[in-house]
């Protein structure tokens, strides 16, 4: 059984003081595709559909949308710290705030960091001794740009207190890259040769395993790194897959937050 357990419309690694998870593709009202749980406002979906889908997720994870924050992702490695004052950014409508940001972190409780995905690797990081949480968007560009290491390095405390969770994303058998992209990874000097399996004139790439090694290289203990085996492509009945569906699909929402001490929400 995978570390991400299914509820009605979400898949969660933790649901206690911390909430760590990702939405699935089913149980929504979007037409992109029909009756899907699309969570992105930047694709061809009616805004009211996304709002209704957000409300459905908020109810299931017990974290009101007024406490969510969402960046405008660009497949880069820019990271931004957010706080209670940033809650609500890009949730009911998209703005120019948090533009070109693929990594978020906070030291505040009652803030839900969110990002959209449809094959790329969600990276969740949290401390077991303070309120630090972080979320990263690691496609091949973000991964080769070491966004996971950058998120770990912004932590002000002892890295031995950190855990890294690598969420549902595309697997190597469903994702191939060319030699030029492979060469970019080889230049990192992280001994990643076995993360690329020849497939004709291309290579199957294991992005989850590469990010696991980057997290360990950055100082997180191997026993504190937890990797989902769920694949968004081979598990397309449960998740959106940009590559399998040739871009004509919705987006999942990955999220991480830390609730108040009593595990329940307080009104702002």
ZAKOLMI-12299 format. One record per residue (C-alpha): residue number from 1; x, y, z. Coordinates in steps of 0.001 Angstrom, whole numbers, plus 500000, padded with zeros to 6 digits. Example, Ala and Ser with C-alpha at 12.3 -4.5 7.8 and 13.67 -1.06 7.14 Angstrom:
2
<1 <512300 495500 507800>>;
<2 <513670 498940 507140>>;
REM end
This chain:
268
<1 <500000 500000 500000>>;
<2 <501291 503450 499097>>;
<3 <502209 506099 501664>>;
<4 <499524 508380 500145>>;
<5 <496139 507095 501292>>;
<6 <492981 507872 499354>>;
<7 <489971 509679 500792>>;
<8 <487022 510658 498616>>;
<9 <488769 513171 496332>>;
<10 <492247 513551 497860>>;
<11 <495309 511400 498539>>;
<12 <497061 512162 501826>>;
<13 <500356 511278 503470>>;
<14 <499493 512967 506750>>;
<15 <496255 514301 508180>>;
<16 <496821 515267 511794>>;
<17 <498629 518357 513022>>;
<18 <500163 518426 509545>>;
<19 <498149 517979 506387>>;
<20 <500156 516744 503385>>;
<21 <498491 515549 500218>>;
<22 <497382 515966 496625>>;
<23 <494009 515994 494924>>;
<24 <492914 513306 492480>>;
<25 <491170 513715 489136>>;
<26 <487689 512500 490103>>;
<27 <484768 513873 492057>>;
<28 <484636 517413 490711>>;
<29 <482421 519499 488434>>;
<30 <484839 520538 485671>>;
<31 <484371 519752 481998>>;
<32 <488127 519465 481469>>;
<33 <487680 516546 481271>>;
<34 <484056 515798 482202>>;
<35 <483233 515750 485927>>;
<36 <486845 516158 486921>>;
<37 <488424 517845 489929>>;
<38 <490513 520366 488014>>;
<39 <492206 522744 490471>>;
<40 <493902 525154 488022>>;
<41 <492509 528539 487028>>;
<42 <495014 528963 484190>>;
<43 <493517 526364 481823>>;
<44 <490267 526349 479857>>;
<45 <487873 525750 482704>>;
<46 <485079 527922 484051>>;
<47 <486185 529857 487163>>;
<48 <483059 528787 489041>>;
<49 <483979 525128 488448>>;
<50 <487410 525620 490014>>;
<51 <485835 527432 492970>>;
<52 <483412 524567 493550>>;
<53 <486246 522046 493302>>;
<54 <488293 524085 495790>>;
<55 <485368 524083 498219>>;
<56 <485020 520300 497917>>;
<57 <488705 519821 498738>>;
<58 <488652 522365 501579>>;
<59 <485828 520454 503242>>;
<60 <487595 517117 502917>>;
<61 <490939 518282 504293>>;
<62 <489435 520682 506858>>;
<63 <491457 523682 505682>>;
<64 <489418 526663 504481>>;
<65 <490329 528222 501117>>;
<66 <490822 531602 502812>>;
<67 <494007 530107 504288>>;
<68 <495444 528800 501023>>;
<69 <498244 530482 499056>>;
<70 <499180 529675 495452>>;
<71 <502117 530863 493294>>;
<72 <502332 531320 489530>>;
<73 <504651 528446 488591>>;
<74 <507115 528704 485716>>;
<75 <509145 525456 485991>>;
<76 <511973 527409 487583>>;
<77 <513746 527379 490940>>;
<78 <512657 530650 492533>>;
<79 <511586 530256 496163>>;
<80 <509502 532597 498295>>;
<81 <508724 532736 502006>>;
<82 <505062 533428 502765>>;
<83 <503178 534156 505975>>;
<84 <499685 534593 507378>>;
<85 <499410 537888 505500>>;
<86 <499756 536105 502147>>;
<87 <496814 533778 502623>>;
<88 <494292 533961 499788>>;
<89 <496779 534970 497085>>;
<90 <495765 533545 493668>>;
<91 <492979 531416 495149>>;
<92 <489736 533105 494030>>;
<93 <491458 534732 491042>>;
<94 <494943 534861 489579>>;
<95 <497025 538007 490157>>;
<96 <500578 539182 489532>>;
<97 <501614 538217 493069>>;
<98 <504049 535332 493604>>;
<99 <504831 535212 489888>>;
<100 <507583 532843 488684>>;
<101 <507717 530960 491986>>;
<102 <508089 527161 492182>>;
<103 <508941 526830 495856>>;
<104 <507114 528136 498923>>;
<105 <507906 527935 502615>>;
<106 <506550 529328 505859>>;
<107 <507044 529181 509599>>;
<108 <503379 530031 510274>>;
<109 <500633 527619 511233>>;
<110 <497233 527839 509540>>;
<111 <498765 528531 506117>>;
<112 <498188 525970 503351>>;
<113 <500916 526044 500698>>;
<114 <499490 524866 497367>>;
<115 <500724 524232 493812>>;
<116 <499321 522595 490690>>;
<117 <500698 519394 489145>>;
<118 <500020 516996 486277>>;
<119 <503114 514713 486215>>;
<120 <505849 516819 487866>>;
<121 <507110 515855 491316>>;
<122 <505606 517473 494409>>;
<123 <508228 517951 497117>>;
<124 <506964 518392 500672>>;
<125 <509320 519278 503529>>;
<126 <508480 519732 507191>>;
<127 <510220 519984 510549>>;
<128 <509269 517862 513544>>;
<129 <510555 520471 516028>>;
<130 <509103 523779 514761>>;
<131 <506493 525098 512315>>;
<132 <508607 525064 509147>>;
<133 <506896 523625 506070>>;
<134 <507815 523879 502385>>;
<135 <506411 522828 499024>>;
<136 <508294 522533 495741>>;
<137 <507387 521896 492099>>;
<138 <510062 519671 490528>>;
<139 <509741 518871 486859>>;
<140 <512968 518008 485100>>;
<141 <513981 521684 485017>>;
<142 <513276 522236 488693>>;
<143 <514997 518980 489568>>;
<144 <518180 519714 487620>>;
<145 <518041 523197 489141>>;
<146 <518151 521552 492589>>;
<147 <514949 523139 493875>>;
<148 <514690 520415 496526>>;
<149 <518108 521322 497909>>;
<150 <517248 525025 497808>>;
<151 <514089 524437 499853>>;
<152 <516058 522430 502394>>;
<153 <518782 525055 502629>>;
<154 <516397 527882 503552>>;
<155 <515602 526082 506798>>;
<156 <517073 527948 509773>>;
<157 <517199 524974 512126>>;
<158 <518946 521607 512362>>;
<159 <518392 519622 509155>>;
<160 <518265 516381 511136>>;
<161 <514792 517527 512212>>;
<162 <513510 517702 508644>>;
<163 <511436 515150 506743>>;
<164 <510991 515139 502966>>;
<165 <507980 513570 501251>>;
<166 <508055 512943 497499>>;
<167 <504538 512724 496159>>;
<168 <502676 511031 493302>>;
<169 <504217 511905 489929>>;
<170 <505213 510350 486634>>;
<171 <507457 507272 486678>>;
<172 <510423 506526 484467>>;
<173 <508679 503996 482249>>;
<174 <506158 506693 481292>>;
<175 <508622 509566 480835>>;
<176 <511624 509675 478511>>;
<177 <514152 512452 477875>>;
<178 <516902 512984 475333>>;
<179 <520655 512831 475808>>;
<180 <520920 516610 476112>>;
<181 <518694 516636 479178>>;
<182 <520470 513591 480634>>;
<183 <523786 515423 480251>>;
<184 <522472 518303 482365>>;
<185 <521848 515869 485215>>;
<186 <525205 514173 484800>>;
<187 <526896 517558 485326>>;
<188 <525491 517633 488879>>;
<189 <528034 514992 489962>>;
<190 <525497 513136 492084>>;
<191 <526083 509682 490587>>;
<192 <522735 509559 488802>>;
<193 <523686 507205 485969>>;
<194 <521327 504456 487156>>;
<195 <518405 506939 487190>>;
<196 <518430 506924 483373>>;
<197 <517416 503715 481572>>;
<198 <518109 503585 477804>>;
<199 <514945 503371 475722>>;
<200 <515809 503509 472042>>;
<201 <517591 506815 471482>>;
<202 <515982 508271 474632>>;
<203 <516240 507624 478370>>;
<204 <513598 506796 480959>>;
<205 <514181 509212 483829>>;
<206 <513365 508495 487477>>;
<207 <512645 511983 488776>>;
<208 <511401 510779 492151>>;
<209 <514608 508871 492835>>;
<210 <516749 511801 491705>>;
<211 <514924 514111 494096>>;
<212 <515311 511565 496872>>;
<213 <519066 511569 496353>>;
<214 <519161 515357 496206>>;
<215 <517280 515548 499522>>;
<216 <519719 513142 501134>>;
<217 <522700 514988 499632>>;
<218 <521293 518221 501111>>;
<219 <521304 516796 504602>>;
<220 <518042 514952 505234>>;
<221 <518513 511477 506689>>;
<222 <517558 508624 504370>>;
<223 <515097 507356 506987>>;
<224 <513364 510768 506893>>;
<225 <512702 510675 503142>>;
<226 <509383 509127 502153>>;
<227 <508560 508372 498512>>;
<228 <505167 507650 496977>>;
<229 <505100 504866 494394>>;
<230 <501968 506231 492730>>;
<231 <502470 507155 489068>>;
<232 <500297 509845 487527>>;
<233 <500592 508275 484063>>;
<234 <500027 504576 484753>>;
<235 <497530 505642 487424>>;
<236 <495744 507971 485026>>;
<237 <492367 506748 486231>>;
<238 <493106 508537 489532>>;
<239 <495357 511427 488443>>;
<240 <495777 513912 485600>>;
<241 <498775 513224 483352>>;
<242 <499922 516023 481068>>;
<243 <502097 513712 478983>>;
<244 <499685 510818 478645>>;
<245 <496808 513145 477811>>;
<246 <498903 515371 475505>>;
<247 <498226 518428 477630>>;
<248 <494444 518167 477309>>;
<249 <493708 517615 480948>>;
<250 <493245 519248 484325>>;
<251 <495660 519773 487194>>;
<252 <495937 518310 490675>>;
<253 <496624 520490 493706>>;
<254 <499428 519497 496070>>;
<255 <499248 521024 499529>>;
<256 <500997 521141 502888>>;
<257 <499955 522982 506031>>;
<258 <500239 522852 509785>>;
<259 <497146 523306 511889>>;
<260 <496825 524956 515274>>;
<261 <498063 523021 518281>>;
<262 <494696 521425 518931>>;
<263 <494470 520173 515346>>;
<264 <491453 522298 514509>>;
<265 <491148 525569 512665>>;
<266 <490654 528912 514372>>;
<267 <488791 531695 512697>>;
<268 <490977 534494 511345>>;
REM end
